[in-house]
Amino acid sequence: MATLTAPRAMVRRYTGWIVLGLVIITVVLFGASSGLLTAAGKSASLSANFAPDSWFYRLTPVYGQAFAVVGALIIWRRPGNRVGLVAMAIGLLWAVYLFVNAYDAASVALHHGTLPGTAVAAFLDGWLWSVPTVLMIFYLPFLFPDGEPPSQRWVPVLRWVTGGLIVGATGALIITSATALPKGVVGGFSTFFEAMLVVCAVLAPASLIARYRHATLEVRQQIKWFALAYLALAAVSVVGFFVNLVVTHSAALTFTPIFEVLIPVAMIGVAVTVGLAVFKYH
């Protein structure tokens, strides 16, 4: 028995060090982002449309680190559960996104865009936010709570959605890297990606309902915890979308009063609830 458990113990030990390293990287990136945003905010040449002191920039490190920590704990304590990988990826990718956003802003505001890697940062800034967004909208509820699809019938759904998102991501890369594209191409890719987000937003709760119908009492309790936080985030996002569309004629939720606070707070709630549900009932 010792010869069987020793390799597992070693793997778990190395896994612990790896996830700890990823959490530290996430924290460092968020810390560096805050410093760059503070420096950029003091520049008189900063664009009027850029608000480094907004609540979006203040609260993104909070929910990003919450996801990273929860993901690390799940990976360490529940090996093989892909919910941990998704949660960790959400936190780390938000940290990378905020860093490239802040680096680009600081380079333009303080150094006239001459810092090394400014073009790469600007390129990533244009589309990187969509990756953790999709992970949270679709993959997290789809795989919750055990890291597997609800049933074998849902496996093709996962493949088709992943394929569609890859096409959408490819379109985003083309749009952000090309200097000039026909309006039809830009509009087509944008519409396709937005349609994929809608599909994900519909399929994710549908998968939770399907899982709930055939779940044990323990798994149902986990789903109830998660669904409460997930529905709160969805409600805030939908209300914010229509309010902003009517009042400000914009669909941007993260840089408008009230919703730039409510949405990050709801995301913090999702991260905390994932951790509580996985560890309390399993």
C-alpha positions in Angstrom: 0.0 0.0 0.0 2.9 2.3 0.8 4.3 2.0 -2.7 0.9 3.0 -4.1 0.3 6.0 -1.8 3.8 7.5 -2.0 3.5 8.6 -5.7 0.1 10.1 -5.0 1.5 12.0 -2.0 4.3 13.3 -4.2 2.0 14.4 -6.9 -0.3 16.1 -4.4 2.8 17.9 -2.9 3.9 19.2 -6.3 0.4 20.1 -7.2 0.1 22.1 -4.0 3.3 24.0 -4.9 2.1 24.7 -8.4 -1.3 26.1 -7.4 0.4 28.2 -4.7 2.7 29.6 -7.4 -0.2 30.4 -9.6 -2.0 32.2 -6.7 1.1 34.2 -6.0 1.4 35.1 -9.7 -2.2 36.3 -9.7 -1.6 38.4 -6.6 1.6 39.9 -8.0 -0.1 40.8 -11.3 -3.0 42.5 -9.6 -0.6 44.4 -7.4 1.4 45.5 -10.4 -1.8 46.5 -12.2 -2.8 48.7 -9.3 0.6 50.5 -9.3 0.5 51.1 -13.0 -3.1 52.3 -12.9 -2.3 54.7 -10.1 0.7 56.1 -12.0 -1.3 56.4 -15.2 -4.1 58.2 -13.4 -1.8 61.0 -12.4 -0.9 61.8 -16.0 -2.6 64.7 -17.7 -2.4 63.0 -21.1 -4.6 60.2 -20.0 -7.7 59.6 -22.2 -10.9 61.1 -20.8 -12.6 57.8 -21.4 -10.2 55.9 -19.2 -11.0 55.9 -15.5 -8.3 54.1 -13.5 -10.1 55.0 -10.2 -13.3 53.3 -11.2 -14.8 50.6 -9.0 -14.3 48.1 -11.8 -10.5 48.4 -11.4 -10.8 48.5 -7.6 -12.9 45.4 -7.3 -11.5 43.2 -10.1 -8.5 42.2 -8.0 -10.9 41.1 -5.2 -13.0 38.8 -7.2 -10.1 37.7 -9.3 -8.1 36.6 -6.2 -11.2 35.0 -4.7 -11.6 32.8 -7.8 -7.8 32.0 -7.8 -7.8 31.0 -4.1 -11.0 28.9 -4.4 -9.7 27.2 -7.5 -6.3 26.4 -5.9 -8.1 24.9 -2.9 -10.3 22.7 -5.0 -7.3 21.6 -7.2 -5.4 20.7 -4.0 -8.2 19.1 -2.0 -10.3 17.7 -4.8 -7.8 16.4 -7.4 -9.4 15.7 -10.8 -12.3 18.1 -10.3 -12.1 20.5 -13.3 -14.1 23.1 -11.5 -10.9 24.0 -9.6 -9.1 24.4 -12.9 -11.8 26.7 -14.3 -12.0 28.8 -11.2 -8.2 29.2 -11.1 -8.1 30.1 -14.8 -10.8 32.7 -14.2 -8.8 34.4 -11.5 -5.5 34.2 -13.3 -6.8 35.4 -16.6 -8.5 38.4 -15.0 -5.2 39.3 -13.5 -3.4 39.0 -16.8 -6.1 41.1 -18.5 -6.0 43.9 -15.9 -2.2 43.9 -16.1 -2.0 44.3 -19.9 -4.8 46.9 -19.6 -2.8 48.9 -17.0 0.5 48.4 -18.8 -1.0 49.7 -22.0 -2.5 52.7 -20.2 0.7 53.5 -18.3 2.8 53.2 -21.5 0.6 55.6 -23.4 0.0 58.1 -20.6 3.6 58.2 -19.2 5.9 57.2 -22.1 3.9 58.0 -25.3 3.5 54.3 -26.0 7.2 53.5 -26.2 7.5 50.9 -23.5 8.5 47.5 -24.8 5.5 45.2 -25.5 2.9 48.0 -25.7 1.6 46.8 -29.0 1.2 43.3 -27.5 -0.5 44.6 -24.4 -2.9 46.6 -26.6 -3.6 43.6 -28.7 -4.4 41.4 -25.6 -6.4 44.2 -24.0 -8.9 44.1 -27.0 -10.1 40.5 -26.5 -8.6 38.8 -23.4 -11.5 39.8 -21.2 -13.8 37.4 -23.2 -11.9 34.3 -22.1 -12.6 34.5 -18.3 -16.1 35.8 -19.1 -16.9 32.7 -21.1 -15.4 30.4 -18.5 -17.7 32.0 -15.9 -20.8 32.2 -18.0 -20.7 28.6 -19.4 -17.9 26.3 -18.3 -18.2 26.9 -14.5 -21.9 26.1 -14.3 -21.7 23.4 -16.9 -19.0 21.5 -15.0 -20.3 22.3 -11.5 -19.9 20.6 -9.0 -17.8 17.5 -9.9 -16.0 18.8 -13.0 -17.9 16.6 -15.5 -20.8 17.3 -17.9 -24.3 16.5 -16.5 -24.4 13.3 -18.6 -23.0 11.7 -21.7 -25.7 13.4 -23.7 -24.2 16.8 -22.9 -20.7 15.9 -24.1 -21.4 16.8 -27.7 -22.9 20.1 -26.5 -19.6 20.9 -24.7 -17.7 20.1 -27.9 -19.9 22.2 -30.2 -19.8 25.2 -27.8 -16.1 24.9 -27.5 -15.7 24.8 -31.3 -18.0 27.8 -31.7 -16.1 29.8 -29.1 -12.8 29.0 -30.8 -14.2 30.4 -34.1 -15.4 33.5 -32.2 -12.0 33.9 -30.5 -10.2 33.5 -33.9 -12.5 36.3 -35.2 -11.5 38.5 -32.3 -7.9 37.9 -33.0 -8.3 38.9 -36.6 -10.3 42.0 -35.7 -7.8 43.2 -33.1 -4.7 42.5 -35.2 -5.8 43.7 -38.6 -5.4 47.4 -39.4 -8.3 47.6 -41.8 -11.2 45.2 -42.3 -14.5 45.6 -44.1 -17.3 46.6 -41.8 -19.2 43.4 -42.7 -16.3 41.2 -41.5 -16.0 43.0 -38.2 -19.8 43.1 -37.7 -20.1 39.4 -38.6 -17.5 38.2 -36.1 -18.9 40.5 -33.4 -22.5 39.3 -34.0 -21.3 35.6 -34.0 -19.4 36.0 -30.7 -22.4 37.8 -29.1 -24.7 35.0 -30.3 -22.3 32.4 -28.8 -22.5 34.3 -25.4 -26.3 34.1 -25.6 -26.1 30.4 -26.4 -23.8 29.9 -23.4 -26.0 31.9 -21.1 -29.0 29.6 -22.1 -27.2 26.3 -22.1 -25.4 26.8 -18.7 -28.6 27.0 -16.6 -30.2 24.3 -18.7 -27.3 22.0 -17.8 -27.7 22.8 -14.1 -31.4 21.9 -14.3 -30.6 18.7 -16.1 -28.0 17.8 -13.5 -30.4 18.7 -10.6 -33.1 16.4 -11.9 -31.0 13.3 -11.6 -28.7 14.3 -8.7 -28.4 13.0 -5.2 -29.6 15.1 -2.3 -26.0 16.2 -1.6 -25.4 17.4 -5.2 -28.8 19.1 -5.2 -27.7 21.1 -2.1 -24.5 22.1 -3.9 -26.5 23.2 -7.0 -28.8 25.3 -4.9 -25.9 27.2 -3.3 -24.3 27.8 -6.7 -27.6 28.6 -8.5 -28.5 31.3 -6.0 -25.2 33.2 -6.6 -25.2 32.5 -10.3 -28.8 33.8 -10.7 -27.9 36.9 -8.7 -25.1 37.7 -11.1 -27.3 37.0 -14.1 -30.1 39.2 -12.8 -27.7 42.1 -12.1 -26.1 41.8 -15.5 -29.4 41.6 -17.4 -31.0 44.6 -15.5 -27.8 46.6 -15.9 -27.7 45.8 -19.6 -31.2 47.2 -20.3 -30.9 50.1 -17.9 -27.6 51.2 -19.5 -29.0 50.7 -23.0 -32.0 52.9 -22.2 -30.3 55.6 -20.0 -26.7 55.8 -21.5 -27.3 54.1 -24.9 -24.4 51.8 -24.1 -24.2 48.1 -23.2 -21.0 48.6 -21.2 -21.7 47.4 -17.6 -18.4 47.7 -16.0 -17.8 51.4 -16.2 -21.3 52.8 -15.2 -22.4 53.8 -11.7 -24.0 51.2 -9.5 -23.4 48.3 -11.9 -19.6 48.7 -11.8 -20.0 47.8 -8.2 -22.9 45.3 -8.2 -21.4 43.1 -10.9 -18.0 42.6 -9.3 -19.7 42.0 -5.9 -22.0 39.4 -7.5 -18.9 37.7 -9.0 -17.2 37.6 -5.6 -20.4 35.9 -4.4 -20.1 33.3 -7.1 -16.5 32.5 -6.2 -17.2 32.2 -2.5 -20.3 30.1 -3.1 -18.4 27.7 -5.4 -15.9 27.1 -2.6 -18.6 26.7 0.1 -20.7 24.3 -2.0 -17.8 22.1 -3.0 -16.3 21.7 0.5 -19.4 21.8 2.6 -21.4 19.1 0.8 -18.6 16.9 -0.5 
